[in-house]
Amino acid sequence: MEKKEDKQFKFGLIGKDISYSFSRGYFAEKFKLLGLGNHSYVNFDLPEIEVFEKLLSDNPEVKGLNVTIPYKEAIIPYMTKLDAKAEKIGAVNTIKVNKNGLTGYNTDFYGFQKSIEPFLKKHHKKALILGTGGASKAIAFVFEELNIPYKLVSRNPKKNQLSYQELDKAILDEFTILVNCTPLGTHPNVNQKPDIPYIYLKENHLLFDLIYNPEKTAFLLEGESRGASICNGHRMLELQAEKAWEIWNSKP
């Protein structure tokens, strides 16, 4: 009979080109500190989402997964059920695996809300969300919860969205929170940044970048040089990881 301590618990991250993963290092350190020698965390780099079902059949010991770019929306059809908030957001970044199937959650919104709230001032009344991928949906959800009007900015804007070319002084004077949800500026491409008119940024702006490596992206450095408040995505990732751990260890 298998002893409890011999049982293996595997967790992991699914995404594409994820060798840089924050999560693997974070959970490896967490398992070490907690003395959980039978717990492991691995990166599952998927060339396309269709490989997901094979991943599960090949790794029956998997108890929980995180999901990152570009699969936060594409993973939804594979879920047995969705948590209410994940369903409302329309993106999943955490999966609980048990005998009842796969339940999709979103912990990005929790991490973002808790990490941006300390920076919000009275003059931060409206927000621009740069990018329209899965991560941007959690950011939009938080601004709705906080009653902060926002606009999505896209290279291919849909109805009620803005293009980068439309951003001018008047818009940046009105929208004083800017959140980068694009991968532009991620290591090693540290010189890349969203194409916005940085010359109009001032002290009353708040720039938040979901990227954590480098610590100060080109986007954040542009804001900092003009006196704006800045925050990267490191604390957000810690918070969403802790929330994921809580979900994986909760009763079915």
N, C-alpha and C positions, 0 to 999 in steps of 0.2 A: 504494500500500500504506500502511495506517495505521501511523504511528509509535507506538511504545509510549507516548511522553509525551503523544500526542494522545488516547489512549484514556481514556475517562471512567469513574471508579469512584464509584458513588453508594451511599450508605448512608442509613439513616433510622430513624425511630421511628414505630410504629403504635400508636394509642390513640384516645381520645375526649376532646375538649376539652383539647388538649395544647399550647396556645400557650405555657405556662409552662416547657416542657421543659428539663431540665438537660442532656440528652444533646446537643442541637443545639449549644449554646454550647460544651460540653466538646470535642466532636469538631471543631468549626470552629477552635478554638484549637489543637488537636492537629495538624490538617492544616497550619495556618499555620506552627507551630513546626518541623514536619518538612519543610516546603517541598513539600507535596503539592498543587500547584495544580490537578491534575486529579481531586482527591477532593472530594466534596461530601456534606453531611449535611442531610437535610430532614425535616420533620415531615409524616407522612401521617395526617391527622385523619379517621378513618373513622366515619361515622354508624352503621354496623353491620358486623359481621365479614364478611358476604357480599360486600362490596366488595373484599375482599382479593385475589381472583384477578384482577380487572380492574386493580388497582394493579400487580401483577406484569407483566401483559401490556402495560400502558402505560409501564412503566419497565424495559425489558429490561437496562439497565446496572446495576441494583441488585445488589450483591454481598453485602450483609448488612443485617439489620434488628434493631432492638430492639423489644420489645413491652412496653407498659404497660397500666394500668387502662383498660378492663375486659376485655382480650382475652387475658390470659396462659393461661387455660384454653381459651377458645373457639377459639384458633388451632391447637390440637393436631391436629384432624382434617385440616388442610391440609398437615401435614408429611409428607414422604416417609419420614423416619425420625426417631427420637428418640434423643438421647444417653441413656445408662443412668441418669444422675442425674436428668435432666429427666423421664424416664419414671417413676422412683420418686417424685419430688416431685409430679408431676401438673400441672406448670405450666411454660410456656416464656416466657423473656424475651429470648432471643437466637436469631436465625435465620441460618444460613450458606446462601447461595444459590450453587449451581454447576451444572455440566452434569448432575450426578447427581440434581438436585432440591433439596429443602429439608430441612435438618437442624435440628431444634429442640434448643436447649440451655437450661440454667438457670444463670445466673451470679449471681443474687440471693443464693443460699445462700453462695457464696464471699465476696461482699462483706459480707454480714451477719456471718458467722463471724469474719472477719478484723477487723472493726471493733468487735465487742462483746467479743471475748476479752480485750483489755487492761483492760476494766472489771470483769471477773468476779472476785469475791472468794469466800472459802470459805463465807460465809453466804448466797450466792446459789444456793440449792439447787433452787428450783422457779420456774416461769415461767407467767405469764398472757399469752396472745396475744389481743389485742383485735382482732376482725375475723376473717372466715373466707374472704376472697377469695383470689385467686391468689398474692398476696405472702405471705400467712400460711402457705402450704404450704411455701415455702422456709424460713421461720423455724422451723416445726415440724421440718423435716428436720434443721436445724442442732442444735436441742436434743436430738434423738434421737442425733445423732452425738456430742454432748458429754455424753450420759447425764444430761441435766437433765430431770426430769419436767415436763410442762406441761399446761395446760388451755386450750382455745379458748373465748373469750367471744363470744357472738353475741346479736343482737337477737331472732333466731329459733333458739334452740339446738336442736341435734339430740342424739341419744344421746351421753352422756359429755361434752357441752359445758355451759358455764355461761351463764346469762343475766346481764345487767348488774344486774338486781334482786337476784340472789343474792350479789353481792359484799358482804362485810361485814368487820368487824374480824378475825374468825378467819381468813378466807380470805386477807386481805392480810397478816396476820402470818405466814402459812405460805408464800405465794407472793411472793417479794421481787424478782422480775424482772417488769417489765411492758413489753410491746412493743406500740406502737400501729401496727397494720397498716390502719387505716381512713384515709380521706382527711380526717377531721375536723381542722380547724385549718390546712388548706392555704390559702395566700394566694389570694384576698383575704379569705377567711372566717376570719380569724385568731383570733376569739373562741370558735370552736367547739372542743369537746374531747369525748373519750369520757365517757360518763355513769358514772363510778365514784366511790366515796366517798373523795375525796382527803384527808379529815381523818385517815384511818388511815395515811397514808404517813409513813415515818420515815427516819432517816439510813441505815438498812441496806437501803433500797430502791434499785433501779436502774431508771430509766425510759429506754427507747430508743424514739425516734420515727422511722419510716421517712421522714417528711416532712423536707425540708431548707429549705423556704421558707415561713414565716420560720425563722430560725436557731434560735430558741427558741419553740416552739409553746405554746399555752395549757396543753397537757398537760405539757410539760416544765417550764414556769414553776411550775405547781402542785407538782411534785415538788421542784424546786430550792428553793422557799420553805420546804419542810419538811426540808431538809438531804439529800435524796436525790441520788445520782449521776445525771447525765443525759447523753444522747448523741443527736444528731440523725442523719439519714440521709445527710449529705453525703459522708462518707468511704466509706460503703457504696456509693453511686452511683459514686464515682471508681473503686473497686476492681472493681465489676462491669463498668464501661465498659472498663477496661483488659483484663479477662478476655475481654470480647466482641471487642475489637480483636485479641487473640491468636488467638481462634478464627477470625475472618474471614481472618487472614493465614496460617493453618496450611494445610498441604497437604491435598488432598482425602482 
